[in-house]
Each structure stands twice: as C-alpha cells, then as structure tokens.
Amino acid sequence: SRVLVAVRELTPERYLRPMGFGLGTAGSTLAHLYTSEWYYVERWQGHEVPPYATWPVQYQHPPALAELESRWRPLMQHARGVIAAERNWQRPISYDTFADEQGRRFRITATPADIFAQLALHEAHHRAQLLAMLRLMGDAPTVEDIDYSEMMYERVPLNA
C-alpha cells in the first residue's frame, strides 16, 4: 500500500516512463503483480488458467492505475480468503506451464505453503523494482530483490 501511495502521485507519463529494467515501467510492474496474484491464487485453487493472450490485464499494456486498483481490490479480498481457508499447507498442487520462449513446458508441483511464499516474495521482488523506479524518478528509496519460484519450485521438463 505504501508503494501504491507513491505511484498514485505519478503523472500518467511517469507511470508509463520506460526505466530500462524489470518490466520496464511502474504500470507494467503493477499489472504484472496483479496478474501474478490472480494466477497463483487460481492455481492454488486447482483452476485451469487460460492462455495469457486472453487475460484482460497484461503487463505489456497496463491499464491506468485507477482501473488496475479497482480490479485488484476484490482480488486481494479473494486471495486473503483462499489463504485463510487453507487447512493442508503441504498438499501437492500440480499444473502444467505454458510454453516458454524456447517452447518448453514444465509440470510444476508445489504446496500451498510454497505458493504463499511465492506470493509474498514475488510481491517483495517487484515492490523493490517499483521502489527503485520511484527513486530514479526522485520519489522513493530502493531495496534489493529476489524471486522464490525460480530458485525453489521443482521443475520437470514435459517435452524432453
């Protein structure tokens, strides 16, 4: 919420200002955070996720902050409900990824505890990028960042 307060102060031009790192702009980074939260909660619940091209929010074309926040508020409440309702934090959750840039797909297996950690650490990772962007624009301090899923989730190639 503190980052959003700072981002709300940006003009639309600064919200979409290319920064040369991360997802490129504050708007793209926030759109990615929103879709990632949605994606991981969907996977947590065992839902199929449609192809990225069909998603209403895509980081390459981020909506205005007001629109993004209006979509995000109910998602935050839903995500909190899914987290609060979990009773078996070690149950396996498996899903197949979409093809990456090299055409590879993977079967991901994680637990609700893993996905919760990913939600928290992924948000921290991109929040750090946002803080760096804001600092470069003269608006906020910066911190280091990490991303949990690339380091810790088991990945098994599907098309060997």
C-alpha positions in Angstrom: 0.0 0.0 0.0 2.9 2.4 0.6 4.2 1.8 -2.9 0.7 2.4 -4.3 0.5 5.7 -2.4 3.7 6.8 -4.1 2.7 5.5 -7.5 -0.7 7.4 -7.3 1.4 10.6 -7.2 2.9 9.9 -10.6 1.5 11.6 -13.7 0.3 9.1 -16.4 3.5 9.9 -18.3 5.7 8.9 -15.4 3.5 5.9 -14.6 4.5 4.6 -18.1 8.0 6.0 -18.2 10.5 3.4 -19.6 13.0 2.7 -16.9 15.3 0.1 -18.6 15.0 -2.7 -16.0 12.4 -5.1 -14.6 9.2 -5.0 -16.5 10.1 -1.6 -17.8 7.6 0.8 -16.3 5.8 1.2 -13.0 2.5 0.5 -14.8 3.8 -2.7 -16.3 5.2 -3.9 -13.0 1.9 -3.3 -11.1 -0.1 -5.0 -13.9 2.3 -8.0 -13.6 1.9 -8.1 -9.8 -1.9 -8.1 -10.2 -2.0 -10.9 -12.8 0.5 -12.9 -10.9 -1.6 -12.7 -7.7 -4.6 -13.8 -9.7 -2.6 -16.6 -11.5 -1.2 -18.1 -8.3 -4.5 -18.0 -6.4 -6.2 -19.7 -9.4 -3.5 -22.4 -9.4 -3.8 -22.7 -5.6 -7.5 -23.5 -6.0 -6.8 -26.1 -8.8 -8.3 -23.9 -11.5 -7.1 -24.1 -15.1 -5.6 -20.8 -16.3 -6.5 -19.7 -19.8 -3.7 -18.6 -22.2 -2.1 -15.3 -21.4 -3.3 -13.7 -24.6 -6.9 -13.9 -23.3 -6.2 -12.2 -19.9 -7.9 -8.8 -19.5 -4.8 -7.3 -17.9 -1.4 -7.8 -19.5 1.8 -6.1 -18.3 2.7 -5.1 -21.9 -0.3 -2.8 -22.0 -1.0 -1.9 -18.4 -4.3 -0.2 -17.6 -4.4 3.2 -15.8 -3.7 2.8 -12.1 -7.3 3.6 -11.1 -8.6 0.8 -13.3 -6.0 -1.6 -12.1 -6.7 -0.8 -8.4 -10.5 -1.3 -9.0 -9.8 -4.8 -10.3 -7.2 -5.5 -7.6 -9.3 -4.7 -4.5 -11.7 -7.7 -4.9 -8.8 -9.9 -5.9 -7.0 -9.0 -2.6 -10.1 -10.0 -0.6 -10.5 -13.2 -2.5 -6.8 -14.1 -2.1 -7.0 -13.5 1.6 -10.0 -15.8 1.8 -8.2 -18.6 -0.1 -5.2 -18.2 2.2 -7.3 -18.2 5.4 -9.3 -21.2 4.3 -6.3 -23.5 3.7 -6.1 -26.4 6.1 -3.4 -28.6 4.5 -0.4 -26.5 3.8 1.6 -29.4 2.5 -0.8 -30.9 0.0 0.7 -31.1 -3.5 -0.6 -28.8 -6.2 0.5 -29.7 -9.8 -0.1 -27.8 -13.0 1.5 -27.6 -16.4 3.0 -24.4 -17.6 2.5 -22.6 -20.8 5.4 -22.9 -23.3 8.3 -20.6 -22.5 10.4 -18.7 -25.1 12.1 -21.9 -26.2 8.9 -23.8 -26.5 9.5 -25.8 -23.3 6.7 -26.7 -20.9 7.0 -27.9 -17.3 4.9 -29.7 -14.7 5.1 -27.6 -11.6 4.5 -29.2 -8.2 4.2 -27.0 -5.2 2.3 -26.9 -1.9 0.0 -24.1 -0.6 2.9 -23.1 1.6 5.2 -22.8 -1.4 2.6 -20.7 -3.3 2.0 -18.5 -0.3 5.8 -17.9 -0.1 5.9 -17.1 -3.8 3.0 -14.6 -3.5 4.8 -12.9 -0.6 8.4 -13.0 -2.1 7.3 -12.2 -5.7 5.5 -9.2 -4.5 8.5 -8.1 -2.5 10.7 -8.7 -5.5 8.6 -6.4 -7.8 7.9 -3.9 -5.0 11.7 -3.5 -4.8 11.8 -2.8 -8.6 9.0 -0.2 -8.1 10.8 1.4 -5.3 13.9 1.6 -7.5 11.9 3.2 -10.3 10.4 5.7 -8.0 13.8 6.5 -6.6 15.2 7.1 -10.1 12.2 9.4 -10.7 13.1 11.2 -7.4 10.3 9.8 -5.3 11.4 6.8 -3.0 14.2 4.7 -1.7 15.2 1.4 -3.2 15.9 -2.2 -1.8 17.4 -5.4 -3.1 15.1 -8.1 -4.6 14.7 -11.9 -5.0 12.1 -14.2 -6.6 11.3 -17.5 -4.8 9.7 -19.7 -7.6 12.7 -19.8 -9.9 15.0 -20.8 -7.1 12.8 -23.3 -5.2 10.0 -24.9 -7.2 10.6 -28.3 -8.6 10.6 -28.2 -12.4 10.3 -31.3 -14.6 10.5 -30.8 -18.4 7.4 -32.0 -20.2 8.8 -32.1 -23.7 12.3 -33.7 -23.4 
